[in-house]
Amino acid sequence: SGSTLATTANTVTGAVANAGTLLLNGGAITGAITGAGALNIDDDATLTGDVTQTSADVATTKTLTVTGDYAVGTTTLNATSTLGLVTGKKLTGNVVAGATGQGAITFTDVAATSAITGNIGTSTVKVEDLTITNGVNAAVVTTTGNLYVNDIDLGQADTLSFIGTGTQAVTGTIDAANDTGAGIVVGN
């Protein structure tokens, strides 16, 4: 649709073609979201299909959980908002902070590989946190873009791999849970 579709705490079952604004006031959408529209996340929400949109904005203290591939041109994280992703799915597009030190991106503890294609943060406005959730599974996150993040946390068996074809920037601190097992790989 080219207008605004608003959800509440209920579940929308099925795919949504969005060329306008999809206002998520909680709840869930169980199908794919496609189109050149915008997502406004005003309450905690779960999307269980693949998401393809032009932009997304996650409100302060709210969490957007996505279990499919997430391809959004630009996602803005405000204050303590979170973009929660399942390891094994793709994150395509740029994720930026409303102001330096805002927002978090989390990947679940799953023995799978996720690919980040795009930049996280900017050189002047950094995202606060990128986390691969700690656990026994060996999750791998690859990136071809820059990671302008204040704090990168890897689970004890996880790997962060930089596979871009040119220079990639990474800022902030990279921590491994329990100081064991986690790895950083530069190149293939």
Secondary structure, DSSP 8 states (H G I E B T S, - for coil): --SEEEE-SSEE-S-EE-SSEEEEESSEE-S-EESS-EEEEEE-EEE-S-EEEEEEEE-TT-EEEE-S-EEEEEEEE-TT-EEEE-TTS-EEEEEEESSTTEEEEEE-S-SSEEEEES-BS-SSS-EEEEEE--SSS--EEEESS-B-EEEEEE-TT-EEEE--SS---B-SEEEEGGGSS-EEEE--
